[in-house]
Amino acid sequence: MSRPLALALGGAVFAVGVLWTLQGLGVVGGSPMTGVTLWAVVGPVVAIVGLVLALRGARLRR
C-alpha cells in the first residue's frame, strides 16, 4: 500500500472511530447510535486500528 493511501485511510478510519465513540457516549447527537454503549466500545477499537494504519503508513519508505 502506498504511503499517502495508508495515511489517508488511517486518518479516515481514526476519525470514524472517534465519531462513533462520541456518539456512543452521547456527546454527538442526532443518530440512532447516540447513547448506545456498543458504539462507545467499538469506536475506540476502530480509532486504534486507524491510528496503527496511519503510523504504519508514515513509516513506509518511498
mmCIF file of the N, C-alpha and C atoms, coordinates in Angstrom:
data_MODEL
# 
_entry.id   MODEL 
# 
loop_
_atom_site.group_PDB 
_atom_site.id 
_atom_site.type_symbol 
_atom_site.label_atom_id 
_atom_site.label_alt_id 
_atom_site.label_comp_id 
_atom_site.label_asym_id 
_atom_site.label_entity_id 
_atom_site.label_seq_id 
_atom_site.pdbx_PDB_ins_code 
_atom_site.Cartn_x 
_atom_site.Cartn_y 
_atom_site.Cartn_z 
_atom_site.occupancy 
_atom_site.B_iso_or_equiv 
_atom_site.pdbx_formal_charge 
_atom_site.auth_seq_id 
_atom_site.auth_comp_id 
_atom_site.auth_asym_id 
_atom_site.auth_atom_id 
_atom_site.pdbx_PDB_model_num 
ATOM 1   N N  . MET A 1 1  ? 0.857   -1.173 0.000  1.00 0.00 ? 1  MET A N  1 
ATOM 2   C CA . MET A 1 1  ? 0.000   0.000  0.000  1.00 0.00 ? 1  MET A CA 1 
ATOM 3   C C  . MET A 1 1  ? 0.899   1.229  0.000  1.00 0.00 ? 1  MET A C  1 
ATOM 4   N N  . SER A 1 2  ? 0.524   2.223  -0.776 1.00 0.00 ? 2  SER A N  1 
ATOM 5   C CA . SER A 1 2  ? 1.345   3.419  -0.865 1.00 0.00 ? 2  SER A CA 1 
ATOM 6   C C  . SER A 1 2  ? 1.199   4.272  0.392  1.00 0.00 ? 2  SER A C  1 
ATOM 7   N N  . ARG A 1 3  ? 2.214   5.066  0.629  1.00 0.00 ? 3  ARG A N  1 
ATOM 8   C CA . ARG A 1 3  ? 2.254   5.893  1.838  1.00 0.00 ? 3  ARG A CA 1 
ATOM 9   C C  . ARG A 1 3  ? 1.071   6.858  1.938  1.00 0.00 ? 3  ARG A C  1 
ATOM 10  N N  . PRO A 1 4  ? 0.782   7.647  0.890  1.00 0.00 ? 4  PRO A N  1 
ATOM 11  C CA . PRO A 1 4  ? -0.357  8.575  1.003  1.00 0.00 ? 4  PRO A CA 1 
ATOM 12  C C  . PRO A 1 4  ? -1.691  7.861  1.223  1.00 0.00 ? 4  PRO A C  1 
ATOM 13  N N  . LEU A 1 5  ? -1.860  6.714  0.565  1.00 0.00 ? 5  LEU A N  1 
ATOM 14  C CA . LEU A 1 5  ? -3.106  5.967  0.731  1.00 0.00 ? 5  LEU A CA 1 
ATOM 15  C C  . LEU A 1 5  ? -3.243  5.450  2.161  1.00 0.00 ? 5  LEU A C  1 
ATOM 16  N N  . ALA A 1 6  ? -2.166  4.914  2.722  1.00 0.00 ? 6  ALA A N  1 
ATOM 17  C CA . ALA A 1 6  ? -2.207  4.398  4.093  1.00 0.00 ? 6  ALA A CA 1 
ATOM 18  C C  . ALA A 1 6  ? -2.475  5.520  5.087  1.00 0.00 ? 6  ALA A C  1 
ATOM 19  N N  . LEU A 1 7  ? -1.859  6.670  4.870  1.00 0.00 ? 7  LEU A N  1 
ATOM 20  C CA . LEU A 1 7  ? -2.085  7.810  5.773  1.00 0.00 ? 7  LEU A CA 1 
ATOM 21  C C  . LEU A 1 7  ? -3.531  8.303  5.686  1.00 0.00 ? 7  LEU A C  1 
ATOM 22  N N  . ALA A 1 8  ? -4.041  8.440  4.464  1.00 0.00 ? 8  ALA A N  1 
ATOM 23  C CA . ALA A 1 8  ? -5.408  8.933  4.285  1.00 0.00 ? 8  ALA A CA 1 
ATOM 24  C C  . ALA A 1 8  ? -6.429  7.940  4.839  1.00 0.00 ? 8  ALA A C  1 
ATOM 25  N N  . LEU A 1 9  ? -6.229  6.672  4.530  1.00 0.00 ? 9  LEU A N  1 
ATOM 26  C CA . LEU A 1 9  ? -7.152  5.652  5.017  1.00 0.00 ? 9  LEU A CA 1 
ATOM 27  C C  . LEU A 1 9  ? -7.093  5.542  6.540  1.00 0.00 ? 9  LEU A C  1 
ATOM 28  N N  . GLY A 1 10 ? -5.898  5.570  7.097  1.00 0.00 ? 10 GLY A N  1 
ATOM 29  C CA . GLY A 1 10 ? -5.743  5.524  8.551  1.00 0.00 ? 10 GLY A CA 1 
ATOM 30  C C  . GLY A 1 10 ? -6.397  6.718  9.229  1.00 0.00 ? 10 GLY A C  1 
ATOM 31  N N  . GLY A 1 11 ? -6.225  7.891  8.646  1.00 0.00 ? 11 GLY A N  1 
ATOM 32  C CA . GLY A 1 11 ? -6.850  9.098  9.208  1.00 0.00 ? 11 GLY A CA 1 
ATOM 33  C C  . GLY A 1 11 ? -8.366  9.037  9.156  1.00 0.00 ? 11 GLY A C  1 
ATOM 34  N N  . ALA A 1 12 ? -8.889  8.517  8.047  1.00 0.00 ? 12 ALA A N  1 
ATOM 35  C CA . ALA A 1 12 ? -10.345 8.407  7.917  1.00 0.00 ? 12 ALA A CA 1 
ATOM 36  C C  . ALA A 1 12 ? -10.910 7.383  8.905  1.00 0.00 ? 12 ALA A C  1 
ATOM 37  N N  . VAL A 1 13 ? -10.246 6.255  9.035  1.00 0.00 ? 13 VAL A N  1 
ATOM 38  C CA . VAL A 1 13 ? -10.708 5.223  9.979  1.00 0.00 ? 13 VAL A CA 1 
ATOM 39  C C  . VAL A 1 13 ? -10.625 5.748  11.408 1.00 0.00 ? 13 VAL A C  1 
ATOM 40  N N  . PHE A 1 14 ? -9.558  6.470  11.723 1.00 0.00 ? 14 PHE A N  1 
ATOM 41  C CA . PHE A 1 14 ? -9.415  7.063  13.057 1.00 0.00 ? 14 PHE A CA 1 
ATOM 42  C C  . PHE A 1 14 ? -10.564 8.039  13.335 1.00 0.00 ? 14 PHE A C  1 
ATOM 43  N N  . ALA A 1 15 ? -10.864 8.893  12.353 1.00 0.00 ? 15 ALA A N  1 
ATOM 44  C CA . ALA A 1 15 ? -11.940 9.884  12.528 1.00 0.00 ? 15 ALA A CA 1 
ATOM 45  C C  . ALA A 1 15 ? -13.297 9.207  12.739 1.00 0.00 ? 15 ALA A C  1 
ATOM 46  N N  . VAL A 1 16 ? -13.554 8.145  11.996 1.00 0.00 ? 16 VAL A N  1 
ATOM 47  C CA . VAL A 1 16 ? -14.812 7.411  12.167 1.00 0.00 ? 16 VAL A CA 1 
ATOM 48  C C  . VAL A 1 16 ? -14.882 6.792  13.560 1.00 0.00 ? 16 VAL A C  1 
ATOM 49  N N  . GLY A 1 17 ? -13.765 6.241  14.021 1.00 0.00 ? 17 GLY A N  1 
ATOM 50  C CA . GLY A 1 17 ? -13.730 5.660  15.366 1.00 0.00 ? 17 GLY A CA 1 
ATOM 51  C C  . GLY A 1 17 ? -13.997 6.683  16.449 1.00 0.00 ? 17 GLY A C  1 
ATOM 52  N N  . VAL A 1 18 ? -13.417 7.861  16.296 1.00 0.00 ? 18 VAL A N  1 
ATOM 53  C CA . VAL A 1 18 ? -13.652 8.933  17.280 1.00 0.00 ? 18 VAL A CA 1 
ATOM 54  C C  . VAL A 1 18 ? -15.113 9.361  17.241 1.00 0.00 ? 18 VAL A C  1 
ATOM 55  N N  . LEU A 1 19 ? -15.672 9.492  16.046 1.00 0.00 ? 19 LEU A N  1 
ATOM 56  C CA . LEU A 1 19 ? -17.083 9.879  15.920 1.00 0.00 ? 19 LEU A CA 1 
ATOM 57  C C  . LEU A 1 19 ? -17.991 8.842  16.571 1.00 0.00 ? 19 LEU A C  1 
ATOM 58  N N  . TRP A 1 20 ? -17.734 7.562  16.306 1.00 0.00 ? 20 TRP A N  1 
ATOM 59  C CA . TRP A 1 20 ? -18.546 6.503  16.911 1.00 0.00 ? 20 TRP A CA 1 
ATOM 60  C C  . TRP A 1 20 ? -18.435 6.531  18.428 1.00 0.00 ? 20 TRP A C  1 
ATOM 61  N N  . THR A 1 21 ? -17.244 6.793  18.940 1.00 0.00 ? 21 THR A N  1 
ATOM 62  C CA . THR A 1 21 ? -17.064 6.874  20.394 1.00 0.00 ? 21 THR A CA 1 
ATOM 63  C C  . THR A 1 21 ? -17.898 8.009  20.972 1.00 0.00 ? 21 THR A C  1 
ATOM 64  N N  . LEU A 1 22 ? -17.811 9.167  20.353 1.00 0.00 ? 22 LEU A N  1 
ATOM 65  C CA . LEU A 1 22 ? -18.562 10.330 20.851 1.00 0.00 ? 22 LEU A CA 1 
ATOM 66  C C  . LEU A 1 22 ? -20.069 10.112 20.748 1.00 0.00 ? 22 LEU A C  1 
ATOM 67  N N  . GLN A 1 23 ? -20.510 9.440  19.697 1.00 0.00 ? 23 GLN A N  1 
ATOM 68  C CA . GLN A 1 23 ? -21.938 9.139  19.585 1.00 0.00 ? 23 GLN A CA 1 
ATOM 69  C C  . GLN A 1 23 ? -22.360 8.139  20.659 1.00 0.00 ? 23 GLN A C  1 
ATOM 70  N N  . GLY A 1 24 ? -21.547 7.146  20.881 1.00 0.00 ? 24 GLY A N  1 
ATOM 71  C CA . GLY A 1 24 ? -21.872 6.150  21.905 1.00 0.00 ? 24 GLY A CA 1 
ATOM 72  C C  . GLY A 1 24 ? -21.934 6.747  23.299 1.00 0.00 ? 24 GLY A C  1 
ATOM 73  N N  . LEU A 1 25 ? -21.096 7.755  23.539 1.00 0.00 ? 25 LEU A N  1 
ATOM 74  C CA . LEU A 1 25 ? -21.093 8.421  24.843 1.00 0.00 ? 25 LEU A CA 1 
ATOM 75  C C  . LEU A 1 25 ? -22.192 9.478  24.965 1.00 0.00 ? 25 LEU A C  1 
ATOM 76  N N  . GLY A 1 26 ? -22.879 9.759  23.861 1.00 0.00 ? 26 GLY A N  1 
ATOM 77  C CA . GLY A 1 26 ? -23.964 10.739 23.884 1.00 0.00 ? 26 GLY A CA 1 
ATOM 78  C C  . GLY A 1 26 ? -23.505 12.171 23.708 1.00 0.00 ? 26 GLY A C  1 
ATOM 79  N N  . VAL A 1 27 ? -22.243 12.375 23.323 1.00 0.00 ? 27 VAL A N  1 
ATOM 80  C CA . VAL A 1 27 ? -21.720 13.729 23.123 1.00 0.00 ? 27 VAL A CA 1 
ATOM 81  C C  . VAL A 1 27 ? -22.224 14.299 21.802 1.00 0.00 ? 27 VAL A C  1 
ATOM 82  N N  . VAL A 1 28 ? -22.248 13.459 20.767 1.00 0.00 ? 28 VAL A N  1 
ATOM 83  C CA . VAL A 1 28 ? -22.754 13.857 19.453 1.00 0.00 ? 28 VAL A CA 1 
ATOM 84  C C  . VAL A 1 28 ? -24.120 13.213 19.283 1.00 0.00 ? 28 VAL A C  1 
ATOM 85  N N  . GLY A 1 29 ? -25.121 14.027 19.034 1.00 0.00 ? 29 GLY A N  1 
ATOM 86  C CA . GLY A 1 29 ? -26.483 13.515 18.917 1.00 0.00 ? 29 GLY A CA 1 
ATOM 87  C C  . GLY A 1 29 ? -26.954 13.451 17.481 1.00 0.00 ? 29 GLY A C  1 
ATOM 88  N N  . GLY A 1 30 ? -28.213 13.091 17.319 1.00 0.00 ? 30 GLY A N  1 
ATOM 89  C CA . GLY A 1 30 ? -28.840 13.086 16.013 1.00 0.00 ? 30 GLY A CA 1 
ATOM 90  C C  . GLY A 1 30 ? -28.665 11.798 15.243 1.00 0.00 ? 30 GLY A C  1 
ATOM 91  N N  . SER A 1 31 ? -28.424 10.702 15.926 1.00 0.00 ? 31 SER A N  1 
ATOM 92  C CA . SER A 1 31 ? -28.207 9.427  15.261 1.00 0.00 ? 31 SER A CA 1 
ATOM 93  C C  . SER A 1 31 ? -28.803 8.314  16.119 1.00 0.00 ? 31 SER A C  1 
ATOM 94  N N  . PRO A 1 32 ? -29.221 7.223  15.489 1.00 0.00 ? 32 PRO A N  1 
ATOM 95  C CA . PRO A 1 32 ? -29.679 6.082  16.285 1.00 0.00 ? 32 PRO A CA 1 
ATOM 96  C C  . PRO A 1 32 ? -28.553 5.488  17.135 1.00 0.00 ? 32 PRO A C  1 
ATOM 97  N N  . MET A 1 33 ? -27.307 5.825  16.825 1.00 0.00 ? 33 MET A N  1 
ATOM 98  C CA . MET A 1 33 ? -26.162 5.324  17.582 1.00 0.00 ? 33 MET A CA 1 
ATOM 99  C C  . MET A 1 33 ? -25.949 6.110  18.882 1.00 0.00 ? 33 MET A C  1 
ATOM 100 N N  . THR A 1 34 ? -26.590 7.247  19.006 1.00 0.00 ? 34 THR A N  1 
ATOM 101 C CA . THR A 1 34 ? -26.387 8.114  20.156 1.00 0.00 ? 34 THR A CA 1 
ATOM 102 C C  . THR A 1 34 ? -26.827 7.437  21.447 1.00 0.00 ? 34 THR A C  1 
ATOM 103 N N  . GLY A 1 35 ? -25.923 7.394  22.412 1.00 0.00 ? 35 GLY A N  1 
ATOM 104 C CA . GLY A 1 35 ? -26.221 6.843  23.718 1.00 0.00 ? 35 GLY A CA 1 
ATOM 105 C C  . GLY A 1 35 ? -26.196 5.327  23.795 1.00 0.00 ? 35 GLY A C  1 
ATOM 106 N N  . VAL A 1 36 ? -25.788 4.649  22.719 1.00 0.00 ? 36 VAL A N  1 
ATOM 107 C CA . VAL A 1 36 ? -25.725 3.189  22.715 1.00 0.00 ? 36 VAL A CA 1 
ATOM 108 C C  . VAL A 1 36 ? -24.313 2.774  23.117 1.00 0.00 ? 36 VAL A C  1 
ATOM 109 N N  . THR A 1 37 ? -24.220 2.026  24.207 1.00 0.00 ? 37 THR A N  1 
ATOM 110 C CA . THR A 1 37 ? -22.926 1.656  24.784 1.00 0.00 ? 37 THR A CA 1 
ATOM 111 C C  . THR A 1 37 ? -22.047 0.884  23.806 1.00 0.00 ? 37 THR A C  1 
ATOM 112 N N  . LEU A 1 38 ? -22.653 0.105  22.930 1.00 0.00 ? 38 LEU A N  1 
ATOM 113 C CA . LEU A 1 38 ? -21.879 -0.669 21.955 1.00 0.00 ? 38 LEU A CA 1 
ATOM 114 C C  . LEU A 1 38 ? -20.927 0.233  21.178 1.00 0.00 ? 38 LEU A C  1 
ATOM 115 N N  . TRP A 1 39 ? -21.384 1.397  20.762 1.00 0.00 ? 39 TRP A N  1 
ATOM 116 C CA . TRP A 1 39 ? -20.556 2.295  19.949 1.00 0.00 ? 39 TRP A CA 1 
ATOM 117 C C  . TRP A 1 39 ? -19.484 2.976  20.781 1.00 0.00 ? 39 TRP A C  1 
ATOM 118 N N  . ALA A 1 40 ? -19.719 3.097  22.074 1.00 0.00 ? 40 ALA A N  1 
ATOM 119 C CA . ALA A 1 40 ? -18.692 3.652  22.964 1.00 0.00 ? 40 ALA A CA 1 
ATOM 120 C C  . ALA A 1 40 ? -17.558 2.649  23.167 1.00 0.00 ? 40 ALA A C  1 
ATOM 121 N N  . VAL A 1 41 ? -17.810 1.375  22.872 1.00 0.00 ? 41 VAL A N  1 
ATOM 122 C CA . VAL A 1 41 ? -16.781 0.337  22.984 1.00 0.00 ? 41 VAL A CA 1 
ATOM 123 C C  . VAL A 1 41 ? -16.124 0.080  21.627 1.00 0.00 ? 41 VAL A C  1 
ATOM 124 N N  . VAL A 1 42 ? -16.926 0.002  20.574 1.00 0.00 ? 42 VAL A N  1 
ATOM 125 C CA . VAL A 1 42 ? -16.404 -0.284 19.241 1.00 0.00 ? 42 VAL A CA 1 
ATOM 126 C C  . VAL A 1 42 ? -15.595 0.905  18.711 1.00 0.00 ? 42 VAL A C  1 
ATOM 127 N N  . GLY A 1 43 ? -16.028 2.113  19.001 1.00 0.00 ? 43 GLY A N  1 
ATOM 128 C CA . GLY A 1 43 ? -15.368 3.315  18.496 1.00 0.00 ? 43 GLY A CA 1 
ATOM 129 C C  . GLY A 1 43 ? -13.882 3.403  18.817 1.00 0.00 ? 43 GLY A C  1 
ATOM 130 N N  . PRO A 1 44 ? -13.480 3.244  20.077 1.00 0.00 ? 44 PRO A N  1 
ATOM 131 C CA . PRO A 1 44 ? -12.045 3.315  20.380 1.00 0.00 ? 44 PRO A CA 1 
ATOM 132 C C  . PRO A 1 44 ? -11.226 2.210  19.705 1.00 0.00 ? 44 PRO A C  1 
ATOM 133 N N  . VAL A 1 45 ? -11.818 1.035  19.534 1.00 0.00 ? 45 VAL A N  1 
ATOM 134 C CA . VAL A 1 45 ? -11.108 -0.054 18.849 1.00 0.00 ? 45 VAL A CA 1 
ATOM 135 C C  . VAL A 1 45 ? -10.852 0.335  17.394 1.00 0.00 ? 45 VAL A C  1 
ATOM 136 N N  . VAL A 1 46 ? -11.860 0.881  16.742 1.00 0.00 ? 46 VAL A N  1 
ATOM 137 C CA . VAL A 1 46 ? -11.714 1.313  15.352 1.00 0.00 ? 46 VAL A CA 1 
ATOM 138 C C  . VAL A 1 46 ? -10.713 2.466  15.262 1.00 0.00 ? 46 VAL A C  1 
ATOM 139 N N  . ALA A 1 47 ? -10.754 3.392  16.224 1.00 0.00 ? 47 ALA A N  1 
ATOM 140 C CA . ALA A 1 47 ? -9.817  4.513  16.223 1.00 0.00 ? 47 ALA A CA 1 
ATOM 141 C C  . ALA A 1 47 ? -8.377  4.029  16.369 1.00 0.00 ? 47 ALA A C  1 
ATOM 142 N N  . ILE A 1 48 ? -8.152  3.033  17.198 1.00 0.00 ? 48 ILE A N  1 
ATOM 143 C CA . ILE A 1 48 ? -6.800  2.483  17.376 1.00 0.00 ? 48 ILE A CA 1 
ATOM 144 C C  . ILE A 1 48 ? -6.336  1.807  16.086 1.00 0.00 ? 48 ILE A C  1 
ATOM 145 N N  . VAL A 1 49 ? -7.225  1.083  15.424 1.00 0.00 ? 49 VAL A N  1 
ATOM 146 C CA . VAL A 1 49 ? -6.868  0.460  14.144 1.00 0.00 ? 49 VAL A CA 1 
ATOM 147 C C  . VAL A 1 49 ? -6.470  1.530  13.125 1.00 0.00 ? 49 VAL A C  1 
ATOM 148 N N  . GLY A 1 50 ? -7.224  2.609  13.075 1.00 0.00 ? 50 GLY A N  1 
ATOM 149 C CA . GLY A 1 50 ? -6.890  3.707  12.160 1.00 0.00 ? 50 GLY A CA 1 
ATOM 150 C C  . GLY A 1 50 ? -5.568  4.352  12.501 1.00 0.00 ? 50 GLY A C  1 
ATOM 151 N N  . LEU A 1 51 ? -5.302  4.516  13.781 1.00 0.00 ? 51 LEU A N  1 
ATOM 152 C CA . LEU A 1 51 ? -4.041  5.103  14.216 1.00 0.00 ? 51 LEU A CA 1 
ATOM 153 C C  . LEU A 1 51 ? -2.861  4.213  13.834 1.00 0.00 ? 51 LEU A C  1 
ATOM 154 N N  . VAL A 1 52 ? -3.016  2.915  14.043 1.00 0.00 ? 52 VAL A N  1 
ATOM 155 C CA . VAL A 1 52 ? -1.954  1.965  13.675 1.00 0.00 ? 52 VAL A CA 1 
ATOM 156 C C  . VAL A 1 52 ? -1.715  1.994  12.170 1.00 0.00 ? 52 VAL A C  1 
ATOM 157 N N  . LEU A 1 53 ? -2.779  2.032  11.397 1.00 0.00 ? 53 LEU A N  1 
ATOM 158 C CA . LEU A 1 53 ? -2.652  2.084  9.943  1.00 0.00 ? 53 LEU A CA 1 
ATOM 159 C C  . LEU A 1 53 ? -1.934  3.355  9.496  1.00 0.00 ? 53 LEU A C  1 
ATOM 160 N N  . ALA A 1 54 ? -2.300  4.484  10.087 1.00 0.00 ? 54 ALA A N  1 
ATOM 161 C CA . ALA A 1 54 ? -1.651  5.748  9.733  1.00 0.00 ? 54 ALA A CA 1 
ATOM 162 C C  . ALA A 1 54 ? -0.179  5.747  10.142 1.00 0.00 ? 54 ALA A C  1 
ATOM 163 N N  . LEU A 1 55 ? 0.127   5.200  11.302 1.00 0.00 ? 55 LEU A N  1 
ATOM 164 C CA . LEU A 1 55 ? 1.520   5.151  11.742 1.00 0.00 ? 55 LEU A CA 1 
ATOM 165 C C  . LEU A 1 55 ? 2.342   4.229  10.855 1.00 0.00 ? 55 LEU A C  1 
ATOM 166 N N  . ARG A 1 56 ? 1.768   3.112  10.449 1.00 0.00 ? 56 ARG A N  1 
ATOM 167 C CA . ARG A 1 56 ? 2.485   2.218  9.521  1.00 0.00 ? 56 ARG A CA 1 
ATOM 168 C C  . ARG A 1 56 ? 2.706   2.912  8.189  1.00 0.00 ? 56 ARG A C  1 
ATOM 169 N N  . GLY A 1 57 ? 1.727   3.674  7.753  1.00 0.00 ? 57 GLY A N  1 
ATOM 170 C CA . GLY A 1 57 ? 1.873   4.422  6.502  1.00 0.00 ? 57 GLY A CA 1 
ATOM 171 C C  . GLY A 1 57 ? 2.945   5.480  6.594  1.00 0.00 ? 57 GLY A C  1 
ATOM 172 N N  . ALA A 1 58 ? 3.060   6.105  7.767  1.00 0.00 ? 58 ALA A N  1 
ATOM 173 C CA . ALA A 1 58 ? 4.077   7.136  7.961  1.00 0.00 ? 58 ALA A CA 1 
ATOM 174 C C  . ALA A 1 58 ? 5.479   6.539  7.975  1.00 0.00 ? 58 ALA A C  1 
ATOM 175 N N  . ARG A 1 59 ? 5.589   5.274  8.329  1.00 0.00 ? 59 ARG A N  1 
ATOM 176 C CA . ARG A 1 59 ? 6.904   4.630  8.399  1.00 0.00 ? 59 ARG A CA 1 
ATOM 177 C C  . ARG A 1 59 ? 7.331   4.005  7.076  1.00 0.00 ? 59 ARG A C  1 
ATOM 178 N N  . LEU A 1 60 ? 6.416   3.922  6.101  1.00 0.00 ? 60 LEU A N  1 
ATOM 179 C CA . LEU A 1 60 ? 6.769   3.346  4.807  1.00 0.00 ? 60 LEU A CA 1 
ATOM 180 C C  . LEU A 1 60 ? 7.812   4.208  4.107  1.00 0.00 ? 60 LEU A C  1 
ATOM 181 N N  . ARG A 1 61 ? 8.725   3.555  3.439  1.00 0.00 ? 61 ARG A N  1 
ATOM 182 C CA . ARG A 1 61 ? 9.728   4.291  2.677  1.00 0.00 ? 61 ARG A CA 1 
ATOM 183 C C  . ARG A 1 61 ? 9.242   4.447  1.240  1.00 0.00 ? 61 ARG A C  1 
ATOM 184 N N  . ARG A 1 62 ? 9.726   5.458  0.621  1.00 0.00 ? 62 ARG A N  1 
ATOM 185 C CA . ARG A 1 62 ? 9.320   5.718  -0.762 1.00 0.00 ? 62 ARG A CA 1 
ATOM 186 C C  . ARG A 1 62 ? 9.989   4.771  -1.709 1.00 0.00 ? 62 ARG A C  1 
# 
